[in-house]
């Protein structure tokens, strides 16, 4: 007998005849199967499916009114033992993460970036060969990135932005992972959700491994046919991630929907605001920010502050406004690496944010617009009362003919990172 039930009434031993919903709302290839493990039950309940049809002739029915819901069996009583002195448990307190300055975190962040690039390259190559993603091997990497973000988000996010055209695809995944973690923390999501957000960022573009490299890395404008091919990467990635049986529904969702837009003009399904999940909306913002601030085969990256300005203009059509505003709070109105003009006429690069005010970051000035000459670099904390200076505008490096302003962002550490 077929019966439609809520997933709340689902239990192990039932036979699923059919899901009531789209195939993209759950990670199962088969539409009919026996729920023979707690893991399968948990996966269905945590998916976007709210109702399904069961076949009671092939499996268990829902509990009837007269059927007692099984209570947990009491644990067997131990044999009496001689009294012993109680041993106090050893506390397993989580080691608190200590916030660090940009200079303090740069070395550690650079090592995290190097490790991450190597791991993501290996994972993507495995995916290109048709092998399932080893989720367990990626968990420590997400933890490592998360710890660096906790110490100083600007260090790792800034270094990941300095990717080259050749390693863009790999480093983009690392950068989006870090941005998703920072955004999830800003939105005050739970620790488990922060980890899922990071993993979703790391794997969101894995479908690009199924796109021919000559299309993916084409230096010129794509043809219509080539663009349609690139637009298949969310679906390709979703299909690839389904091969990993323990893959989180959140990771699958972000992979499939990170190019959807709130006005319904995105792809692959033209979902509007009401159909896009919070995590997918987060993925869309983080993906676009890193893409437009990075050097690509076909264009130079934009200044971080200019990118935030452009994204604000697109926000109503492309992004969820609350998510975008939280994203700005997480990286700053003037993110690290932004070129700005101060009221004094000095030009400088934003080094890092101040918790006190998004409008008053740390800036390293290096050029005078009045004398049109370079000046000795000087680090200013605009949040200090004695600073007597403030940002009046964002600036484009190309307008002033500056070739490498990242060297001023990195300061004395610039030579170490090739800036």
PETAWO-V757496 format. One line per field, one symbol per residue. ss: DSSP state (@ for helix, = for strand, . for the rest). phi: phi as a letter, one per 20 degrees, with the letter a starting at -180 (. if undefined). burial: I if it has 24 or more other ideal C-beta (glycine too) atoms within 12 Angstrom, else O. A space follows every 50 residues. Layout:
ss->???
phi->???
burial->???
//
This chain:
ss->.=====@@@.....=====...@@@.......==...@@@@@@@@..... =====............................................. .@@@@@@@@@@@@@@@@@@@@@@@@@@@......@@@@@@@@@@@@@@@@ @@@@@@@@@@@......@@@@@@@@@@@@@@@@@@@....@@@@@@@@@@ @@@..@@@@@..@@@@.......@@@@@@@..@@@@@@@@@.......@@ @@@@@@@.....=........=@@@..@@@@@@@@@@@@@@@@..=..=. ...@@@@@@@@@@@@@@@..@@@@@@@@@@@.......====...===== ====..============....=========.........====..@@@@ .....@@@@@@@@@@@@..
phi->.ebecfffefbfofdfeaeeqfffebedfeecaeedbfffgffffeeefd cbdddfedafeffefeeffgeffffffffgcgfcffdffffdffffeefc fggfegffffffffffgfffgfffffffeneffefffegfffffffffff fafffffffffegeffdggfffffffgfffffffffelffgfffffffff ffdfdffffeegffefdffdfffgfffffffefffffgfffffefeffgf ffffgfdfdfcfeneebedlfegfdefgffffffffffgffeedfdgdae fefgfffffffffegfedcfffffffffffdofdfgnfecdegfnedbdf eaedffbfecfecdebbdffelbfcggbedefeffeflbbfdaecegffe mfebffffffmfegffdmd
burial->OOIOIOIOOIIOOIIIIOIIOOOIIIIIOOOOIOIOOOOIIOIIIIIIIO OIIIIOOOIIOOOOOOOOOOOOOOOOOOOOOOOOOOOOOOOOOOOOOOOO IIIOIIIIIIOIIIIIIOIIOOIIOOIIOOOOIOIOOIOOIIIIIIIIII IIIIIIIIIIIIIOOOIIIIIIIIIIIIIIIIIIIIIOIOOOIIIIIIII IIIIIIIIIIIOOOIIOOOOOOOOOOOOOIIIIIIIIIIIIIOIOIIIII IIIIIIIIIIIIOOOIOIIOIOIOOIIIIIIIIIIIIIIIIIIIIIIOOO IIIIIIIIIOIIOIIOOIIIOOIIOIIIIIIIIIIIIIIIIIOIOIIIII IIIIOOOIOIIIIIIIIOIOOOOOOOIIIIIIOOOOIOIIIOOIIIIOOO OOOOIIIIIIIOIIOOIOI
//
